[in-house]
Amino acid sequence: MGALRPGETAVRRDVFRAKVWSAHALRVVEDGPEALVLGGRPGAELLAPTTWIEWLLTGDEAARARALPNLADGRWQLDRWSWRSTAHLQWVPPDVWFSVHAFYDPSGGHRLTHWYVNFQQPMRRTPIGFDTFDLLLDLVIAPDLSQWRWKDEDEYAHGRRLGVVTEVDHRAVEKAREEATAMVEERTGPFAAASGWRNWRPEPHWPAPPLPADTLTVGLP
């Protein structure tokens, strides 16, 4: 597939056992050999598990706790949701088991609030964007890169017990942890001062993207 053009809509989907677990409509910022860079903003359309939406709306941890067993059993349901509150950039390199995200507060001068490393299966290009699968573990990093913390390690361990995270996934994540923390420490990739990520703004003439009609169709790229 050819490179995506800036401003095009690209859909990031989490796919588990040939079924969509989530989908997020994003705008292409850059598509180069190092990484696919995508921008998100409030109003972008998503499909998300109903348990996740219920948790966001109510704060009910029991709803969130149902998500993993539902995923393992293949009996989740999806509903529409709109991204809220933050703008963000995603750096998704090929053949790598993580992506880097930067989050911004549009209501606070568009300041960078934090970085996020999302551990996931390497992206697989599709006609509407790319597919991956979120492996539950995350690294949250201060905006000045001075400190970081691991997030959802208990959920990751539970996902391993349920077979959602396979042994192959786990071995890849262990290596990816080292790669991601080295990037932070060495200030490379999006973390480099010259990357310009701290000053990023969404293009004002790019409206929040909708999901295409064939979002739930999973097939060969």
CORVEN-V723410 format. One record per run of one state. SS is the DSSP state (H for helix, E for strand, L for the rest). FROM is the first residue (numbers start at 1). TO is the last residue. If there is no record, write none. Layout:
ss = [SS & SS]
from = [FROM & FROM]
to = [TO & TO]
//
This chain:
ss = [L & E & L & E & L & E & L & E & H & L & H & L & E & L & E & L & E & L & E & L & E & L & E & L & E & L & E & L & H & L & H & L & H & L & H & L & H & L]
from = [1 & 9 & 17 & 19 & 32 & 36 & 41 & 45 & 50 & 59 & 61 & 74 & 78 & 83 & 86 & 93 & 98 & 106 & 111 & 121 & 124 & 127 & 129 & 133 & 134 & 143 & 148 & 152 & 153 & 163 & 167 & 187 & 189 & 192 & 193 & 196 & 197 & 200]
to = [8 & 16 & 18 & 31 & 35 & 40 & 44 & 49 & 58 & 60 & 73 & 77 & 82 & 85 & 92 & 97 & 105 & 110 & 120 & 123 & 126 & 128 & 132 & 133 & 142 & 147 & 151 & 152 & 162 & 166 & 186 & 188 & 191 & 192 & 195 & 196 & 199 & 221]
//
